[in-house]
Amino acid sequence: MEPVLFKIEDGVAHITLNRPGSYNSFTREMSLLLQQHLERCAADDHVRCICLTGAGKGFCSGQDLSEFPDPARIDFEQVVREHYNPVITLLRRIEKPVVAAVNGIAAGAGANVALACDIVVATAGASFIQVFSRIGLIPDSGGTFFLPRLVGMQRAAAMIMLGDKVTAADAASMGMIYKAVPDEQFAAEVQRITTTLAQLPTIGIGLTKRALNQSFSHDLSQQLALEKELQTEAGATPDFVEGVQAFLEKRKPVFTGRSNKNDS
């Protein structure tokens, strides 16, 4: 059974972590396959949105510890460097919207992979938990970076140190995720969001993502300069022209997501 499933439909790349028997816990094979699929999404102009989810009843329960028979001999430097850091880097570097469709438990690295995505939608029955303190580790996969920025230092420290389970509703109310959706509406809402994103101006969305990434390290003057640069780039795209024409003609725009009219 493939540990990661991949398909493209109507401009949306669907990536499904596929180890449902272990709540989609990460193995080396899964991590490397996920990286390959993300790299494919970055290179394929037909992909205009990425949806990351899990098979079965869970999103991802973090690292599969059974992959390491002797905990004393785990090479953490290699695992983090080769398995997790490249995934987080790709999720942030790909200049296309990435939606995490959290369909169940998101624990450890699984929770932090979700939080690294641009938009997180969860079922009402889903939950997030930073399990690292329970086994003497620290959060990886960007957990110490994203979580304080999403919920503030106090809440982030408490979640990480206490390892409390956070419901999807609570995660939404504190701004940790975009929204929690009743289970019976979840699939339709994910489809609505991803379809909408796949029909928007992909270049402009990607430039927006670049600006948001750099806002973490810029002061105001640097960010204003970057916005000027990226707005100039966005204004040179065919999708900007189409958007203005559609507005003036009072019709729905048809965006291509391409950088120039000769792209195919």
HUCOR-V471362 format. One record per pair of residues at least 12 apart in sequence whose C-alpha atoms are under 7 Angstrom apart, sorted by the first residue. I is the first residue (numbers start at 0). J is the second residue. Records with the same first field share a line. If there is no record, write none. Layout:
I = J / J
This chain:
1 = 17
2 = 16 / 17 / 18 / 29
3 = 15 / 16 / 17 / 29 / 32 / 33
4 = 16 / 17
10 = 45 / 46 / 47 / 48 / 197
11 = 46 / 47 / 48 / 49 / 50 / 193 / 197
12 = 46 / 48 / 49 / 50
13 = 49 / 50 / 51
14 = 50 / 51 / 52
15 = 51 / 52 / 53 / 54
16 = 52 / 53 / 54
17 = 53 / 54
18 = 54
19 = 54 / 55
22 = 56 / 57 / 58 / 59 / 60
23 = 53 / 57 / 58 / 59 / 60
24 = 59 / 60 / 61 / 62 / 63
25 = 61 / 62 / 63
26 = 62 / 63 / 66
27 = 82
30 = 82
31 = 82
34 = 85 / 86
37 = 89
41 = 93
47 = 95 / 197 / 201
48 = 95 / 96 / 97 / 193 / 196 / 197
49 = 96 / 97 / 98
50 = 97 / 98 / 99 / 100 / 193
51 = 98 / 99 / 100
52 = 99 / 100 / 101 / 102
53 = 102
56 = 102 / 103
57 = 102 / 103 / 104 / 105
58 = 101 / 102 / 103 / 104 / 105
59 = 104 / 105 / 106 / 109
60 = 104 / 105 / 106 / 107 / 109
61 = 106 / 107 / 108 / 109
62 = 108
83 = 140
84 = 140
87 = 112 / 115 / 140 / 141
90 = 115 / 116
91 = 115
94 = 205 / 206 / 208 / 209
95 = 201 / 204 / 205
96 = 117 / 204
97 = 116 / 117 / 118
98 = 116 / 117 / 118 / 119
99 = 113 / 116 / 118 / 119 / 120
100 = 119 / 120 / 121 / 189
101 = 120 / 121 / 122 / 125
102 = 121 / 122 / 125
103 = 122 / 124 / 125 / 126
104 = 125 / 126 / 127
105 = 126 / 127 / 128
106 = 127 / 128 / 129 / 130
107 = 128 / 129 / 130 / 131
108 = 139 / 140
110 = 127 / 128
111 = 140 / 141 / 142
112 = 140
114 = 145
115 = 145
118 = 177
119 = 176 / 177
120 = 176 / 177 / 178 / 179
121 = 167 / 178 / 179 / 180
122 = 167 / 179 / 180 / 181 / 182 / 185
123 = 167 / 168 / 179 / 180 / 181 / 182
124 = 167 / 182
125 = 166 / 167
126 = 164 / 165 / 166 / 167
127 = 164 / 165 / 166
128 = 162 / 163 / 164 / 165
129 = 158 / 159 / 162
130 = 162
132 = 159 / 160 / 162
149 = 174 / 175
150 = 173 / 174 / 175
167 = 179
198 = 254
199 = 254
200 = 238 / 254 / 255 / 256
201 = 256
202 = 256 / 257 / 258
203 = 233
206 = 229
210 = 226
236 = 258 / 259
237 = 258 / 259 / 260
238 = 254 / 255 / 256
241 = 254
